[in-house]
Amino acid sequence: MTHKRRSVFSARSGSSSLPSAGQAGFLLMSTFCFILVLRNSDTAIEYMGRGLTLCARTVIPSLFPFMVISELLVSSGAGEALGRLFAGIMRRVFGVSGAGASAVFLGSACGFPVGARTAVGLLDRGVISKAECEHLLTFVNNPSSAFLISAVGAGLYGNRRLGVALYLIVLLCGLLTGFLARFFLRRTGNNGEHPHFPSGLHIGGVETFTGAVSSAASGMLTVCAYVIFFSAITGTVGQVVEGRGLLGEAGYTLLTGLLEMTGGIGLASALSGHWPLILTAVFAGWSGVSVHCQVMTLCGGRGLSFKPYLLAKAVQGLLCGMVTAAVLRWFPSLLSPAEGLVTDAILAFMSMKEIPLPALLTDGIFVSGWILSTVRGWRSGESRVFTQNT
């Protein structure tokens, strides 16, 4: 009897010690990255330097101010004021409450991970449910207008009109994905039928501002860390691929774009035919594993499921590619890139110096709303201390 119990216990122990498929895959990936960087340390260091340059010249200047603004809007409660105006549209189109409108607008104009960070901020404040947050994540995390219009359109292809078209394609495909997701996602909580808006503003003066800057700085550090890491990985993978001839130019471009969007778009621009623009749209819609890791880090510890998010980004990438191919077929002159302007792709991404009009207009609306809401709170004599949920 004792021997039988020990046998059963041993069998159970052995079975429980076996890693799952996901754990095994992660272990293999970690081992591969470790060996890859160790054997190609010089290349890894070189590409980490490029990642640092990209962060200093493009990522931080174009993203950090918007992250601070999004924190101010969510923490002060000004975003909910806008949510009341769009409650009907958000409920009928996406099946979520109007409070999610702030995540939609900020994510559309400012780019990732501002949209995802805003959605998580609303969840932390109890404005939306977990189900709504998971739904919002499927379509609010997109490349910024500054990146697609200025960096890709004007900087990479020398055609601002092309950048505007790509931005609209990615944005509309993202919104379509969010619309389709309402029919497949599980529903719990308020489901957009009875949106909850916290009463009044959460005005804290200096505490609100300093808390927003500190929180945005922490998020910015996470974003830059992933940019630098994936820059090193894609660089070392490229050296191995080129040295051994494992993949062709198209295959390596596809692999790079799936891992890291910016590098993939830069490589895609050197291809011939319509493939540069089609792959650019696909990579922008998919956004890359690097961005997905950023989102998972920002949303961690809240019990959210990322399966809907990953599936939605894959669908959005395919939709972007198909829509771009259709536009190229029907309006070939609209997306015609200028010749001879795609040789220095990576440097073109780092030369972005301006923020396009959509981002400026959206920022102006949100900042004005926040100021007016604050002044209204002061006039009514409300005095509330800002408390940031983490």
C-alpha positions in Angstrom: 0.0 0.0 0.0 2.8 2.3 0.9 4.7 1.4 -2.3 1.6 2.1 -4.3 1.1 5.5 -2.7 4.7 6.4 -3.4 4.4 5.3 -7.0 1.3 7.5 -7.5 3.0 10.4 -5.8 6.1 10.0 -7.9 4.0 9.9 -11.1 2.1 13.0 -10.1 5.3 14.8 -9.2 6.9 13.9 -12.4 3.9 15.0 -14.4 3.6 18.3 -12.6 7.3 19.1 -13.1 7.0 18.9 -16.8 6.9 22.4 -18.4 3.9 23.5 -20.5 4.2 24.2 -24.2 4.4 27.9 -23.5 7.1 27.5 -20.8 9.1 25.3 -23.1 8.9 27.8 -25.9 9.9 30.6 -23.7 12.9 28.6 -22.4 14.0 27.8 -25.9 13.6 31.4 -27.0 15.6 32.7 -24.0 18.4 30.2 -24.6 18.5 31.1 -28.3 18.7 34.8 -27.5 21.4 34.2 -24.9 23.6 32.2 -27.3 22.9 34.6 -30.1 24.0 37.7 -28.2 27.0 35.9 -26.6 28.4 34.7 -29.9 27.8 38.1 -31.6 28.5 40.5 -28.8 30.1 43.1 -31.0 27.0 43.3 -33.3 24.7 43.3 -30.2 26.6 46.3 -28.8 26.5 48.2 -32.1 22.8 47.7 -32.5 22.1 48.6 -28.9 23.8 51.9 -29.6 21.5 52.4 -32.6 18.6 51.6 -30.4 19.8 54.2 -27.9 20.1 56.8 -30.7 16.6 55.9 -31.9 15.2 56.4 -28.4 17.0 59.7 -27.9 16.2 61.3 -31.3 12.8 59.9 -32.1 11.0 57.8 -29.4 11.4 60.0 -26.3 10.7 63.4 -28.0 7.7 62.1 -29.9 6.2 60.0 -27.1 7.0 61.3 -23.7 5.0 64.6 -23.8 1.9 62.6 -24.9 2.4 60.1 -22.1 2.4 62.9 -19.5 -0.7 64.4 -21.0 -2.5 61.1 -21.0 -1.6 60.6 -17.3 -3.0 64.1 -16.5 -6.2 63.5 -18.3 -6.9 60.1 -16.7 -5.9 61.1 -13.2 -7.8 64.4 -13.2 -11.0 62.9 -14.6 -11.1 65.2 -17.6 -11.1 62.3 -20.0 -14.5 61.2 -18.6 -16.0 64.5 -19.6 -15.2 63.8 -23.2 -16.5 60.2 -22.7 -19.9 61.6 -21.9 -20.1 63.2 -25.3 -19.2 60.0 -27.1 -21.0 57.5 -24.9 -23.6 56.8 -27.5 -21.1 56.2 -30.3 -18.8 54.1 -28.2 -21.7 51.9 -27.0 -23.3 51.4 -30.4 -20.1 50.9 -32.4 -17.7 49.1 -30.0 -20.0 48.0 -27.2 -18.0 49.8 -24.5 -18.7 52.8 -22.3 -18.0 56.3 -23.4 -15.1 56.6 -20.9 -13.0 54.6 -23.4 -13.2 57.4 -25.9 -10.2 59.1 -24.2 -8.1 55.9 -24.9 -9.3 55.8 -28.5 -8.4 59.5 -29.3 -5.1 59.5 -27.4 -4.1 56.1 -28.9 -5.0 57.2 -32.4 -3.0 60.5 -32.3 -0.2 59.8 -29.9 0.6 56.2 -30.7 1.5 53.2 -28.6 1.7 52.6 -25.8 -0.3 55.8 -24.9 -3.6 54.2 -25.9 -3.0 51.1 -23.9 -1.7 53.1 -20.9 -4.8 55.3 -20.9 -7.1 52.2 -21.0 -5.2 50.7 -18.1 -5.4 54.0 -16.2 -9.2 54.0 -16.6 -9.3 50.4 -15.3 -7.3 51.3 -12.3 -9.6 54.1 -11.4 -12.7 51.8 -11.7 -14.1 53.7 -14.7 -14.2 50.6 -16.9 -14.3 46.9 -16.3 -11.6 44.3 -17.2 -13.7 43.1 -20.1 -13.9 46.6 -21.5 -10.2 47.1 -21.0 -9.4 43.9 -22.9 -11.7 45.1 -25.7 -10.1 48.6 -25.8 -6.7 47.1 -26.1 -7.7 45.4 -29.3 -7.9 48.7 -31.2 -6.5 51.6 -29.3 -2.8 50.7 -29.6 -1.6 52.0 -33.0 1.4 53.8 -34.5 1.2 57.6 -34.0 0.3 60.0 -36.7 3.7 61.6 -36.2 5.4 58.3 -37.0 3.4 57.3 -40.1 3.0 60.8 -41.6 6.3 62.4 -40.8 8.8 59.6 -40.3 7.5 57.0 -42.8 5.7 59.1 -45.4 7.8 62.3 -45.5 11.1 60.9 -44.1 11.3 57.4 -45.6 9.4 57.7 -48.9 9.5 61.5 -49.4 5.7 61.6 -49.8 3.6 63.1 -47.0 0.4 62.2 -48.8 1.5 58.6 -48.7 2.0 58.9 -45.0 -1.4 60.3 -44.5 -2.9 57.5 -46.5 -1.0 54.8 -44.5 -2.1 56.5 -41.2 -5.8 56.5 -42.2 -5.6 52.9 -43.4 -4.0 51.6 -40.1 -6.4 53.7 -38.0 -9.6 52.6 -39.9 -8.5 48.9 -39.9 -7.9 49.2 -36.1 -11.3 50.7 -35.6 -12.8 47.9 -37.8 -11.0 45.3 -35.7 -12.5 46.8 -32.5 -15.9 46.8 -34.1 -15.6 43.1 -35.0 -14.2 42.2 -31.6 -17.4 43.1 -29.8 -19.1 40.1 -31.4 -16.4 37.6 -30.2 -15.2 38.8 -26.8 -16.7 37.6 -23.5 -18.8 40.2 -21.7 -18.7 40.9 -18.0 -19.2 44.1 -16.1 -21.1 47.1 -17.4 -20.6 46.2 -21.1 -21.1 49.8 -22.0 -24.7 49.9 -21.1 -24.4 51.8 -17.8 -21.0 53.6 -17.9 -19.6 54.7 -14.6 -18.2 58.1 -14.4 -16.6 59.2 -11.0 -18.3 62.3 -9.8 -16.4 65.5 -9.9 -12.7 66.2 -10.8 -9.7 64.9 -9.0 -7.7 68.1 -8.7 -4.4 67.9 -6.8 -2.4 70.8 -8.2 1.3 70.0 -8.1 0.7 66.4 -7.0 -1.3 65.7 -10.2 1.5 67.0 -12.4 4.4 65.5 -10.6 2.6 62.1 -10.4 1.9 62.2 -14.1 5.5 63.0 -15.0 6.9 60.3 -12.7 4.5 57.7 -14.0 5.1 58.6 -17.7 8.9 58.5 -17.0 8.6 55.0 -15.7 6.6 53.9 -18.7 9.0 55.6 -21.0 11.9 53.7 -19.5 10.1 50.5 -20.2 9.4 51.4 -23.8 13.1 52.4 -24.4 14.3 49.2 -22.8 12.3 47.0 -25.2 13.4 49.2 -28.2 17.1 48.7 -27.3 16.7 45.0 -26.6 14.9 44.1 -29.8 17.3 46.3 -31.7 20.2 44.1 -30.5 18.2 40.9 -31.2 17.2 41.9 -34.8 20.8 43.0 -35.5 22.4 39.8 -34.4 19.7 37.7 -36.2 20.5 39.7 -39.3 24.2 38.9 -39.1 23.5 35.1 -38.7 21.0 35.1 -41.5 23.3 37.0 -43.9 26.3 34.9 -42.9 24.7 31.6 -43.5 22.2 32.4 -46.2 19.3 31.0 -44.1 16.7 33.4 -45.4 16.3 35.6 -48.5 15.9 39.3 -48.4 12.1 39.1 -48.2 12.2 36.4 -45.5 14.5 38.4 -43.3 12.4 41.5 -43.8 9.3 39.6 -42.7 11.0 38.2 -39.7 12.4 41.6 -38.6 9.0 43.3 -39.1 7.2 40.7 -37.0 9.7 41.3 -34.2 10.2 45.0 -34.4 8.1 47.3 -36.5 10.6 50.2 -37.2 13.4 47.9 -38.5 11.0 45.9 -40.6 9.6 49.0 -42.3 13.1 50.2 -43.0 14.0 46.9 -44.7 10.7 46.7 -46.5 11.3 50.1 -48.2 14.2 48.5 -50.1 12.1 45.9 -51.8 10.7 46.3 -55.3 7.2 46.6 -56.7 4.2 47.3 -54.3 5.7 45.1 -51.6 7.3 48.0 -49.7 4.0 49.7 -49.0 2.0 46.5 -48.4 4.6 45.2 -45.9 4.8 48.7 -44.3 1.1 48.6 -43.7 1.2 45.0 -42.4 4.0 45.8 -40.0 2.3 49.0 -38.8 -1.0 47.1 -38.1 0.7 44.2 -36.4 3.1 46.6 -34.5 5.7 44.0 -33.7 6.5 41.7 -30.7 8.5 44.6 -29.1 5.4 46.7 -28.8 3.4 43.8 -27.6 5.9 43.2 -24.8 5.6 46.9 -23.9 1.8 46.6 -23.6 2.1 43.4 -21.5 4.5 45.1 -19.1 2.3 48.2 -18.7 -0.8 46.0 -18.2 0.8 43.4 -16.0 -0.6 42.4 -12.6 -4.2 43.2 -13.4 -5.4 39.7 -14.5 -6.0 40.8 -18.1 -6.0 38.3 -20.9 -3.8 39.2 -23.9 -5.1 36.6 -26.3 -7.8 39.0 -27.7 -5.2 41.7 -28.1 -2.7 39.5 -30.0 -5.4 38.0 -32.2 -6.8 41.5 -33.0 -3.3 42.8 -33.9 -2.8 39.9 -36.3 -6.1 40.5 -37.9 -5.4 44.2 -38.1 -2.1 43.6 -39.8 -3.7 41.4 -42.5 -6.5 43.9 -43.0 -4.0 46.7 -43.4 -2.1 44.7 -46.0 -5.2 43.9 -48.0 -6.6 47.4 -47.9 -3.2 48.9 -49.0 -3.0 46.4 -51.9 -6.6 47.4 -53.0 -5.7 51.1 -52.8 -2.6 50.6 -54.8 -4.7 48.8 -57.4 -7.4 51.4 -57.6 -5.4 54.5 -57.0 -1.8 53.8 -57.9 -0.8 57.5 -58.1 -2.0 58.2 -54.5 0.7 56.0 -52.8 3.5 56.4 -55.3 6.7 56.9 -53.4 9.4 59.3 -54.6 12.3 57.6 -56.3 15.8 57.5 -54.8 14.7 58.3 -51.2 14.7 54.9 -49.6 18.4 54.1 -49.3 18.9 55.5 -45.8 15.8 54.0 -44.2 17.0 53.9 -40.6 18.4 57.4 -40.7 15.2 58.7 -42.1 13.2 57.4 -39.1 15.6 59.3 -36.8 15.1 62.6 -38.6 11.5 63.3 -37.6 11.4 66.9 -36.4 7.7 67.8 -36.4 4.3 66.7 -35.1 1.6 66.6 -37.7 -1.7 68.4 -37.4 -3.9 65.5 -36.2 -1.7 65.1 -33.1 -1.6 68.8 -32.4 -5.4 69.2 -32.8 -6.1 66.2 -30.5 -3.7 67.4 -27.9 -5.2 70.9 -28.0 -8.7 69.5 -27.5 -7.6 67.4 -24.5 -5.5 70.0 -22.9 -8.2 72.7 -23.3 -10.7 70.3 -21.8 -8.5 69.6 -18.8 -7.9 73.3 -18.2 -11.6 74.1 -18.4 -12.5 71.3 -16.2 -9.9 72.4 -13.6 -11.1 76.0 -13.7 -14.7 74.8 -13.3 -13.7 72.7 -10.3 -12.0 75.7 -8.7 -15.0 77.9 -9.3 -17.3 75.4 -7.6 -15.1 75.3 -4.6 -14.2 71.6 -5.0 -10.9 70.6 -3.4 -9.9 67.0 -3.9 -6.5 65.4 -3.4 -5.3 63.3 -6.3 -4.6 59.7 -5.5 -2.9 57.6 -8.2 -3.8 54.0 -8.4 -1.0 51.6 -9.3 
